[in-house]
Amino acid sequence: MKRYILLAIFSVFLIVSCDKKTDEKSPKKNTYVADNYTKKEVDIVMRDGVKLHTTIYSPKDTSKEYPILMQRTPYSSRPYGEGKMKSKIGPNVHLMKEGNIVVYQDVRGRWMSEGVYDNMRAYIPNKKENESDEVSDTYDTIDWLVKNVENNNGNVGTWGISYPGHYATVSAIDAHPALKAASPQACIGDFFFDDFHHNGAFLLSYFRAISLFGTYKDTPTDSAWYSFPKMNSKDQYQFFLDKGPLSNLNEYFQYDKLDVNATSSKDKIDDFFWKEIVEHPNYDEVWKSKGIIQHMNKVPSTVATMIVGGEFDAEDLYGPLETYKGIEKHGKDNYNTLVFGPWDHGRWASSGVRNAVGNYYFGDSISLNFQKNIETKFFNHFLKGKGDKNSGLPEAYVFDSGKKEWKSYDSWPPKKVVKENWFLSDNQELTAEKKSTSKISFISDIKRPVPYSEDIKTVFTPRKYMTDDQRFAARRPDVLVFETNILTEDFTLAGDILAKLKVATTGTAADWIVKVVDVHPSDTKENNDKLQDHLKMSNYHLMVRSEVLRGRFRNSFEKPEPFIPNKKTDVNIKLQDVFHTFKKGHKVQIQVQSTWFPLIDLNPQTYVDNIYKAKEKDFKTQTHTVFTDSSIEFTVLK
């Protein structure tokens, strides 16, 4: 029972479920699926003989043919067993009620499927006979479904959020002819830049999720075989500070004692994913082989794609944007559209009316309108309709998170954008022109790293911080602040951001974090009744975008290198796309810092070959410098 509870907790982390208030108002059990669908569980044999457990929901009305909508998942196609039905199936309630054949499959090595799981299993471009990967598993599954499921119309669509979103991307590679539409949503693109890593820095805040992906299993099971480490603390900042070097976390991945007592061999690791992270600190062939965005040239024009991402998705922001751009680059004849909205991870699947991320409210019915007017329209057009490029949907449907309104463009970024450089000047100014070349220094104290949130909490994975008020950070001496005067007209960013820092350090290693912040006017009226009690919208410092670069990777993710102490050095950090208007009366602020704890792990600030194996003696307080000829390159909509 304990394991089932843990799985339920993780399900909340992955895909947003119904709003609690909605659940409270609807105590009656939802029987729509049971009333209108039949369920069949089958084991489909792959080309190498491995059987994948597959659940098929078919409409009871057999008077017509239906498309197949499929989701492949590592998170279970439960409930298992005859007569046990999901309460909701398909991407949304509209597609469920219109009638579609909906299929869920446990991917290889997970839950009731055979085989051994490989986290982000590598794509094999030129497979030998009977050689398999996730691309071939998807192909073989679709081939079986269209040949064996009654009343299907021969058209297949795939969808998924987060890891299932990755499998939707995979489905479009070397696609089966029956696959007509794929919607990767919050899809992982490359594990060195999504989820557990950001530009080479380890996302320490994802620590508890490691065991979910790295606990070994080689036989089918209908119950969880993994357990999550117990932190026994409500203060994650202090917990990780007390733990010290990352090597001290190895004991949490020795599965004969997950609760962690004294251990005789702290270097022993049972978790194959944690071992992979520890042994491969650089962007080597292990990580490169697992990336899928490198293969967007293999998406045929016969597959329409709709990429969905959240502008404030803490887990997978890189993946959706790079997937969309990769298909655009290589698939000149492809139907490929981007939906980029004011959501955190998967929130567009929510049935809740109110749309907010953390403390910041964006409006009502945003997710509901997406499901009805965008997602449903996409699948119906390509699976039931003409299937041509005249879908009635825009190329890019994007939400201006400053003006809080949707815009449609025929390209992303929009065509009317220009690059502008703004300089990190003296006196905390962000200026359109370089004023000087001086230096601003701060002490980066490894005993007092900059928190990523002012909340005292322990979370499974962080989300809320993406829109958190950054005043708490701006008021620390180890966070440099640069801001414009009060804007006299709207200033709209529409695309990526490049921080072009010129820095130095007294040490040989450092991380660099850049945040773009929208400073609201002091007379901003309250418009969010769920704001944390200690906050006001007056002077709210909304984090619009942020990113880290582990300084050792400034020139190459494959070949790290130390800093030369006190030498002026270029460090360029790409921040993912935004669509945000800094409105008249607001200010644009840039924050620069060197720690962001415990969102990312603590850099020793002394160069070592492998930070995962650094010792206590390697960690040193250093003084860092930012030079005022550093600049931020914005993509500005004119």
BASE-619349 format. One line per field, with one value per residue (C-alpha): x, y, z. Coordinates in Angstrom, 1 decimal, always signed. Layout:
BASE-619349
xx: [X ...]
yy: [Y ...]
zz: [Z ...]
//
This chain:
BASE-619349
xx: [+0.0 +2.9 +4.2 +0.9 +0.8 +4.2 +3.2 +0.1 +2.3 +4.6 +1.6 +0.8 +4.4 +4.1 +0.7 -1.7 -5.0 -8.3 -8.6 -9.3 -12.3 -13.8 -13.2 -15.0 -18.0 -18.2 -18.2 -20.0 -17.7 -17.1 -18.3 -18.2 -15.4 -16.9 -20.3 -19.0 -15.9 -14.6 -11.1 -8.8 -5.3 -2.8 +0.9 +2.3 +5.4 +8.3 +10.7 +13.2 +10.6 +10.0 +6.3 +5.0 +1.8 -0.8 -4.3 -6.9 -10.1 -12.6 -15.9 -18.9 -20.6 -19.2 -21.3 -18.4 -14.6 -12.3 -8.8 -6.3 -4.8 -1.8 +0.3 +3.4 +4.5 +7.1 +4.6 +2.1 -1.0 -3.0 -5.4 -4.7 -7.2 -10.5 -13.3 -10.9 -11.1 -9.5 -12.0 -10.6 -8.9 -7.3 -5.6 -8.8 -12.5 -13.6 -11.6 -12.8 -16.5 -16.3 -15.1 -11.6 -9.8 -7.4 -4.3 -1.8 +1.4 +4.0 +7.3 +10.0 +11.2 +8.4 +5.5 +3.8 +6.1 +9.0 +12.6 +15.0 +14.5 +17.1 +16.5 +16.2 +17.1 +19.3 +18.0 +19.7 +19.8 +20.7 +19.2 +20.2 +17.5 +15.7 +17.6 +15.3 +15.0 +12.0 +11.5 +11.1 +9.0 +6.6 +6.6 +5.9 +3.1 +1.3 +1.7 +0.0 -2.8 -3.9 -3.9 -5.6 -7.9 -11.4 -13.2 -10.0 -9.9 -6.2 -5.0 -3.0 -2.1 +0.3 +0.5 +2.0 +3.3 +6.9 +8.4 +5.3 +5.9 +9.3 +7.8 +5.5 +8.5 +10.1 +7.0 +7.5 +11.1 +11.1 +7.4 +4.9 +2.8 -0.3 +1.0 -0.6 -0.4 +2.0 +1.8 +4.9 +4.1 +6.7 +8.9 +12.4 +14.9 +18.3 +19.0 +22.1 +19.9 +16.4 +15.2 +18.3 +20.9 +20.9 +24.0 +26.0 +24.9 +23.1 +19.6 +20.0 +16.4 +15.5 +17.4 +14.3 +13.2 +16.4 +15.3 +12.1 +14.3 +17.2 +15.9 +16.5 +13.7 +13.6 +10.2 +6.7 +5.0 +1.7 +3.1 +5.9 +9.4 +11.1 +11.0 +11.8 +14.6 +13.4 +14.9 +13.3 +13.4 +11.1 +14.0 +15.7 +18.2 +19.6 +19.3 +21.6 +23.9 +24.5 +25.0 +27.9 +29.6 +27.4 +29.3 +27.5 +24.3 +25.5 +24.1 +20.6 +21.0 +21.9 +18.6 +19.0 +18.7 +16.8 +16.2 +20.0 +21.9 +25.6 +27.2 +30.5 +30.9 +29.6 +30.8 +28.6 +25.8 +22.9 +20.8 +21.9 +20.7 +22.5 +25.6 +25.3 +25.1 +28.1 +30.3 +29.5 +29.9 +30.5 +28.5 +30.0 +28.7 +26.4 +24.4 +24.7 +23.3 +20.2 +19.3 +16.4 +16.4 +19.5 +17.2 +14.5 +15.6 +14.1 +10.5 +8.7 +6.3 +3.5 +3.4 +1.8 +3.3 +2.0 +4.6 +3.2 +5.3 +4.8 +6.6 +7.2 +8.0 +10.7 +11.2 +11.1 +11.5 +14.5 +12.9 +9.7 +11.4 +14.3 +12.0 +9.9 +13.0 +14.6 +11.6 +11.3 +15.0 +14.9 +11.2 +10.6 +7.4 +6.3 +3.1 +4.7 +3.1 +4.0 +1.8 +3.6 +1.4 +1.5 +1.8 +4.1 +4.7 +1.7 -0.8 -2.6 -4.1 -5.8 -9.6 -9.3 -10.6 -8.0 -4.6 -1.6 +2.0 +3.0 +2.0 +1.4 -2.1 -2.5 -6.3 -9.2 -10.0 -6.7 -6.1 -9.8 -9.8 -6.5 -8.0 -11.2 -10.1 -6.5 -5.7 -9.0 -9.0 -5.5 -6.2 -9.6 -8.2 -5.4 -7.1 -10.8 -10.7 -8.9 -5.5 -4.1 -2.0 -5.1 -5.9 -7.3 -4.6 -1.7 +1.9 +2.7 +0.1 +1.9 +0.9 +2.3 +3.0 +3.3 +0.1 -1.7 -3.0 -2.6 -1.0 -0.9 +2.2 +3.2 +6.6 +8.5 +10.2 +8.0 +9.5 +9.5 +12.2 +15.6 +18.5 +19.4 +22.3 +21.8 +24.8 +25.4 +26.6 +27.8 +25.3 +23.0 +22.0 +20.9 +21.7 +21.3 +24.9 +28.1 +29.2 +32.5 +34.6 +34.9 +34.4 +31.9 +32.9 +31.1 +32.0 +30.5 +30.4 +29.9 +28.5 +25.8 +24.7 +21.9 +18.6 +16.5 +13.3 +12.6 +10.1 +11.1 +10.0 +10.9 +9.5 +9.6 +10.6 +10.4 +8.0 +6.7 +10.0 +9.7 +7.5 +8.6 +9.1 +12.9 +13.1 +14.6 +17.6 +18.0 +18.7 +21.6 +25.2 +26.2 +23.5 +24.3 +21.4 +21.1 +17.9 +16.4 +14.7 +10.9 +9.8 +8.0 +6.6 +6.0 +9.1 +8.3 +10.7 +9.9 +12.6 +15.7 +18.1 +21.8 +23.8 +27.3 +29.1 +32.7 +33.8 +36.7 +37.2 +39.9 +39.3 +39.4 +35.7 +32.4 +28.8 +27.0 +23.3 +21.4 +17.8 +15.6 +13.0 +10.0 +9.8 +6.2 +5.2 +4.7 +1.1 +0.2 -3.2 -3.8 -5.3 -4.4 -6.3 -4.0 -0.8 +1.3 +0.5 +3.9 +3.8 +2.2 +2.0 +3.3 +6.9 +6.6 +9.8 +8.5 +11.1 +10.5 +13.4 +16.5 +19.4 +22.6 +25.9 +28.5 +31.5 +33.8 +31.6 +31.8 +33.7 +32.7 +30.2 +32.4 +35.8 +35.5 +38.3 +39.2 +39.3 +42.6 +42.4 +41.7 +41.7 +38.9 +36.9 +33.9 +31.0 +27.9 +24.7 +21.7 +18.3 +15.3 +12.7 +10.2 +7.2 +6.8 +5.9 +7.5 +4.6 +5.0 +5.6 +7.6 +11.4 +13.6 +16.0 +18.9 +20.2 +23.6 +24.8 +27.0 +25.0 +21.3 +20.8 +19.6 +18.0 +21.5 +24.3 +27.1 +30.1 +33.4 +34.7 +38.0 +38.4 +38.1 +37.7 +34.4 +32.2 +30.2 +33.4 +34.6 +35.8 +35.0 +38.5 +37.8 +35.0 +36.3 +34.8 +35.9 +35.5 +33.8 +33.8 +31.5 +32.8 +30.5 +31.1 +29.0 +25.7 +22.4 +21.2 +17.4 +15.2 +12.9 +9.6 +9.1]
yy: [+0.0 +2.4 +2.0 +2.8 +6.0 +7.0 +6.4 +8.6 +11.3 +11.2 +11.3 +14.7 +15.8 +14.6 +15.5 +18.0 +16.4 +17.9 +20.9 +20.0 +22.2 +20.5 +17.1 +18.3 +19.5 +16.1 +13.4 +11.0 +8.6 +9.4 +6.4 +7.9 +5.7 +2.5 +3.5 +4.2 +2.2 -1.4 -2.1 -4.8 -5.5 -7.2 -7.9 -6.8 -8.6 -6.4 -7.4 -8.7 -10.8 -8.5 -8.1 -4.7 -4.4 -2.4 -1.2 -0.4 +1.6 +1.2 +3.0 +0.7 +2.2 +0.0 +1.6 +3.7 +3.8 +5.8 +7.0 +5.6 +8.0 +6.5 +7.4 +5.4 +5.9 +4.9 +5.9 +3.0 +2.4 +1.4 +0.3 -3.2 -6.0 -6.8 -4.4 -1.8 +1.5 +4.9 +7.7 +9.8 +8.8 +10.7 +14.1 +15.9 +15.4 +16.5 +13.9 +11.3 +12.2 +12.6 +9.0 +7.8 +4.5 +5.4 +3.3 +3.3 +1.3 +0.6 +1.2 -1.5 -2.4 -0.5 -1.9 -4.7 -4.7 -7.0 -6.0 -3.8 +0.0 +2.4 +6.0 +8.0 +5.0 +5.9 +6.0 +3.6 +5.2 +2.1 -0.8 -4.4 -7.0 -7.6 -4.7 -2.4 +1.1 +3.2 +4.2 +0.6 -0.2 +2.6 +1.5 -2.1 -1.1 +1.1 -1.6 -4.2 -1.8 -0.8 -4.4 -5.9 -3.3 -3.4 -0.3 +1.8 +4.2 +3.6 +7.0 +7.2 +10.1 +10.2 +12.6 +12.9 +15.3 +15.2 +11.7 +10.5 +13.7 +12.5 +9.2 +11.3 +12.9 +9.5 +8.3 +10.9 +9.7 +7.2 +7.2 +4.4 +5.4 +5.3 +8.0 +11.2 +13.5 +13.8 +16.2 +16.2 +18.3 +19.4 +16.8 +16.0 +16.9 +16.1 +15.0 +17.3 +20.3 +19.2 +18.0 +16.8 +19.0 +22.6 +23.5 +21.0 +22.0 +19.2 +20.0 +19.0 +19.8 +16.7 +14.4 +12.5 +11.6 +9.8 +6.4 +6.5 +6.2 +4.2 +1.3 -2.0 -4.2 -7.1 -8.7 -7.3 -5.9 -4.1 -2.4 +0.1 -1.5 +1.8 +3.9 +7.6 +8.7 +10.1 +13.5 +13.8 +17.5 +20.4 +22.6 +21.4 +24.3 +23.3 +19.6 +19.8 +22.3 +19.9 +17.0 +18.7 +17.2 +15.3 +12.1 +12.1 +11.4 +8.0 +6.3 +7.2 +5.0 +1.9 +0.1 -2.3 +0.7 +3.6 +5.3 +5.8 +5.0 +4.6 +2.8 +1.2 +2.0 +5.4 +5.1 +2.1 +2.9 +0.6 +3.1 +2.8 +6.4 +8.0 +6.0 +7.2 +10.8 +10.4 +8.7 +11.0 +14.6 +15.9 +15.9 +12.7 +10.0 +8.6 +11.8 +12.7 +9.3 +9.8 +13.2 +13.1 +16.7 +15.8 +13.6 +16.0 +15.7 +12.2 +13.4 +12.9 +15.4 +12.8 +13.5 +16.7 +18.0 +20.3 +21.1 +22.3 +24.0 +26.1 +29.4 +28.7 +25.0 +24.3 +20.7 +20.8 +24.2 +23.4 +20.3 +21.7 +24.8 +22.9 +20.2 +22.8 +24.6 +21.3 +20.3 +23.8 +23.7 +20.3 +19.8 +22.5 +20.7 +19.6 +20.9 +22.0 +24.3 +25.7 +26.4 +28.3 +29.3 +30.7 +27.3 +25.3 +21.6 +20.1 +22.6 +22.9 +19.4 +20.7 +21.0 +23.9 +27.3 +29.5 +29.7 +30.8 +29.7 +30.1 +33.5 +34.9 +34.9 +34.9 +34.5 +32.1 +29.2 +29.4 +25.6 +24.8 +26.9 +25.3 +21.8 +22.7 +25.0 +24.0 +20.5 +18.9 +20.8 +19.6 +15.9 +16.0 +17.7 +15.3 +12.1 +12.6 +15.5 +16.5 +16.3 +19.1 +22.0 +24.3 +23.2 +26.6 +26.8 +29.4 +28.4 +29.8 +30.4 +32.1 +33.9 +37.3 +36.8 +40.5 +41.7 +38.4 +37.8 +35.3 +36.2 +34.2 +34.4 +32.7 +31.9 +31.7 +33.9 +36.4 +38.0 +41.5 +41.0 +42.7 +41.9 +44.6 +44.6 +46.2 +46.7 +45.8 +49.3 +50.9 +52.1 +49.1 +50.5 +48.5 +50.8 +50.7 +51.9 +50.8 +53.5 +52.2 +49.1 +48.8 +45.9 +45.0 +42.3 +40.1 +37.3 +33.9 +32.2 +28.5 +28.4 +30.9 +30.2 +32.2 +30.4 +29.9 +30.5 +32.3 +29.5 +27.1 +23.8 +20.4 +19.6 +16.6 +18.8 +22.6 +24.5 +27.6 +29.5 +30.2 +33.2 +33.9 +37.4 +38.0 +40.9 +38.5 +37.8 +41.4 +42.5 +40.1 +41.4 +38.4 +39.1 +41.9 +44.0 +46.0 +47.7 +50.3 +53.5 +53.3 +52.4 +55.1 +52.6 +48.9 +46.7 +43.2 +40.3 +37.5 +34.9 +33.8 +35.8 +35.6 +36.8 +37.8 +38.1 +39.2 +37.8 +36.9 +34.8 +34.4 +30.7 +28.2 +27.3 +29.1 +28.9 +31.8 +32.5 +35.2 +36.2 +38.5 +40.2 +42.4 +45.0 +46.0 +49.6 +50.4 +51.3 +47.9 +46.8 +43.5 +41.1 +37.7 +36.5 +33.5 +35.5 +34.3 +36.3 +38.0 +39.3 +42.2 +42.9 +46.4 +46.3 +42.6 +41.3 +38.7 +36.3 +36.1 +33.9 +32.5 +30.1 +28.7 +27.8 +25.7 +27.9 +24.9 +24.4 +28.0 +26.9 +23.3 +20.9 +18.0 +19.4 +21.3 +23.7 +25.7 +29.5 +31.2 +33.1 +36.8 +36.7 +38.4 +35.7 +35.5 +33.5 +33.3 +31.9 +31.2 +31.7 +30.0 +31.9 +34.2 +36.2 +38.9 +42.6 +44.8 +47.3 +51.1 +52.0 +48.8 +48.3 +45.6 +44.1 +41.7 +39.7 +38.0 +35.5 +32.5 +30.2 +29.1 +26.6 +23.9 +24.2 +23.4 +21.7 +23.7 +24.4 +23.8 +27.0 +25.1 +23.1 +19.3 +16.8 +15.5 +17.6 +14.5 +13.1 +16.4 +16.4 +18.8 +20.3 +21.3 +23.8 +27.3 +30.8 +33.0 +36.5 +36.9 +39.9 +41.1 +43.7 +46.5 +45.7 +42.6 +42.7 +41.0 +40.4 +40.6 +39.5 +42.5 +42.6 +45.8]
zz: [+0.0 +0.8 -2.7 -4.3 -2.2 -3.4 -7.0 -6.5 -5.2 -8.2 -10.6 -9.2 -10.1 -13.7 -15.0 -13.5 -12.4 -11.6 -9.4 -5.8 -5.6 -8.7 -7.0 -3.8 -5.8 -7.7 -5.1 -7.4 -9.2 -12.8 -14.8 -18.3 -19.5 -18.1 -19.6 -23.1 -23.6 -23.4 -22.2 -23.5 -22.2 -24.6 -24.7 -28.1 -29.3 -30.5 -33.3 -30.7 -28.9 -25.9 -25.0 -24.1 -22.0 -23.8 -22.7 -25.4 -24.7 -27.6 -28.0 -27.4 -30.4 -33.2 -36.0 -37.2 -37.4 -35.1 -35.0 -32.5 -29.9 -28.2 -25.2 -24.3 -20.7 -18.1 -15.4 -15.7 -17.8 -14.7 -13.6 -14.5 -14.6 -16.2 -15.3 -13.9 -15.9 -15.9 -15.0 -17.9 -21.1 -24.0 -24.1 -22.9 -22.1 -25.6 -27.4 -24.9 -25.4 -29.2 -29.5 -30.2 -29.6 -26.8 -26.1 -23.3 -23.2 -20.5 -22.2 -22.2 -18.7 -16.9 -14.9 -16.8 -19.8 -20.3 -20.8 -18.9 -18.8 -20.0 -19.0 -22.3 -24.3 -27.2 -30.8 -33.2 -36.7 -38.7 -36.9 -37.7 -38.0 -34.7 -33.1 -31.2 -29.7 -28.7 -32.3 -33.4 -30.3 -31.3 -34.9 -34.1 -31.7 -34.2 -36.9 -34.6 -33.6 -37.1 -38.1 -35.0 -33.4 -34.8 -36.1 -36.4 -39.4 -40.1 -38.6 -35.4 -33.2 -30.3 -27.3 -23.9 -21.3 -19.9 -20.3 -22.3 -24.3 -25.1 -26.4 -28.6 -30.1 -30.6 -32.4 -35.1 -35.9 -38.8 -38.3 -39.2 -42.3 -40.1 -37.8 -38.9 -35.9 -32.9 -30.0 -27.8 -24.8 -22.2 -24.0 -22.9 -25.6 -24.1 -20.6 -20.3 -20.7 -19.4 -16.0 -14.2 -15.8 -16.9 -19.0 -17.1 -13.6 -11.6 -10.5 -6.9 -6.2 -8.3 -6.0 -4.7 -8.3 -9.1 -7.8 -9.9 -13.0 -11.7 -9.6 -11.5 -12.6 -15.1 -14.6 -15.1 -12.0 -11.3 -8.2 -7.6 -7.2 -6.2 -3.1 -2.7 -0.3 +3.0 +3.9 +7.3 +7.1 +6.0 +5.2 +2.0 +2.0 +5.4 +4.6 +1.5 +3.1 +6.0 +3.6 +1.9 -1.2 -3.6 -2.8 +0.5 -1.3 -2.6 +0.5 -0.5 -3.6 -1.8 -1.9 +1.0 +3.3 +1.8 +5.2 +5.5 +8.6 +9.0 +6.0 +5.6 +1.9 +1.0 -2.6 -3.3 -5.8 -6.7 -8.6 -12.3 -13.2 -10.3 -11.2 -14.8 -13.6 -11.2 -13.8 -16.7 -15.5 -19.0 -22.2 -23.5 -25.8 -23.1 -22.9 -26.6 -27.6 -25.4 -26.9 -29.4 -30.7 -32.7 -34.9 -35.9 -39.6 -39.5 -38.9 -42.2 -43.7 -43.4 -39.6 -38.4 -35.1 -32.4 -29.8 -26.5 -23.8 -20.6 -20.4 -16.7 -16.9 -14.4 -15.7 -19.5 -21.1 -23.3 -24.9 -26.4 -27.8 -29.3 -30.7 -32.5 -33.8 -34.9 -37.0 -38.4 -39.4 -41.1 -42.1 -44.7 -45.9 -42.4 -40.7 -37.4 -34.8 -31.4 -28.5 -25.7 -22.8 -19.2 -17.6 -15.3 -16.0 -17.8 -16.4 -19.8 -19.0 -15.9 -15.6 -13.2 -14.3 -12.6 -14.3 -12.1 -11.6 -8.0 -6.8 -10.3 -11.8 -15.6 -16.1 -16.2 -18.5 -20.3 -20.1 -20.8 -24.0 -25.2 -24.8 -26.6 -29.3 -30.1 -29.0 -30.0 -33.3 -34.1 -33.6 -35.3 -38.4 -38.9 -37.7 -38.8 -41.2 -44.4 -42.9 -45.1 -43.9 -43.6 -40.1 -39.0 -36.4 -36.3 -36.8 -33.4 -30.7 -27.9 -24.7 -23.8 -20.1 -19.5 -21.2 -20.4 -23.8 -26.7 -30.0 -33.3 -35.6 -38.8 -37.4 -34.1 -33.2 -35.0 -38.1 -36.8 -34.1 -33.7 -31.4 -28.9 -26.4 -23.0 -20.7 -17.1 -16.0 -12.8 -10.2 -10.8 -14.2 -17.2 -20.1 -23.9 -24.3 -22.8 -20.3 -19.0 -18.4 -14.7 -12.4 -9.7 -7.2 -4.7 -2.3 -3.0 +0.4 +0.1 +3.6 +2.7 -0.9 -2.5 -2.1 -5.1 -3.0 +0.2 +1.2 +3.9 +2.4 +1.0 -2.4 -4.7 -7.6 -7.7 -9.8 -8.1 -8.1 -11.8 -11.1 -7.6 -6.3 -6.5 -4.0 -1.4 -3.8 -5.0 -1.4 -0.9 -1.3 -3.4 -6.1 -8.5 -9.7 -12.9 -13.9 -16.4 -15.5 -15.4 -18.9 -20.8 -23.4 -23.7 -24.2 -25.7 -25.7 -28.2 -28.5 -26.7 -24.6 -24.5 -21.5 -22.7 -19.4 -18.9 -15.5 -13.3 -10.1 -7.5 -7.8 -10.7 -10.9 -10.7 -11.7 -13.3 -13.0 -14.8 -14.1 -16.1 -13.8 -14.4 -11.6 -11.1 -10.2 -6.5 -7.2 -8.7 -7.5 -5.9 -8.4 -6.9 -3.8 -3.5 -3.1 -0.2 +2.9 +3.2 -0.4 -2.2 -5.9 -5.2 -6.5 -7.2 -8.9 -11.3 -12.6 -16.3 -17.2 -15.6 -16.4 -15.0 -16.8 -15.0 -15.8 -16.7 -19.7 -21.0 -24.1 -24.5 -22.8 -23.8 -22.6 -19.3 -18.3 -15.2 -14.9 -14.6 -11.3 -11.7 -15.5 -17.4 -19.2 -21.5 -20.3 -22.6 -21.2 -23.4 -21.7 -23.2 -25.2 -23.6 -24.9 -22.3 -22.4 -19.8 -19.7 -19.5 -15.9 -15.1 -15.1 -16.6 -14.1 -14.5 -11.5 -11.7 -9.0 -8.6 -6.4 -6.6 -3.8 -3.6 -7.0 -8.4 -6.5 -4.9 -7.1 -5.1 -6.7 -7.0 -10.2 -9.8 -12.6 -11.3 -9.0 -8.0 -6.4 -4.9 -1.3 +1.6 +1.3 -2.4 -1.5 -1.1 -0.7 -3.6 -4.8 -8.3 -10.6 -13.3 -15.7 -16.9 -20.6 -20.0 -21.9 -22.3 -25.9 -26.1 -28.9 -29.1 -31.0 -32.9]
//
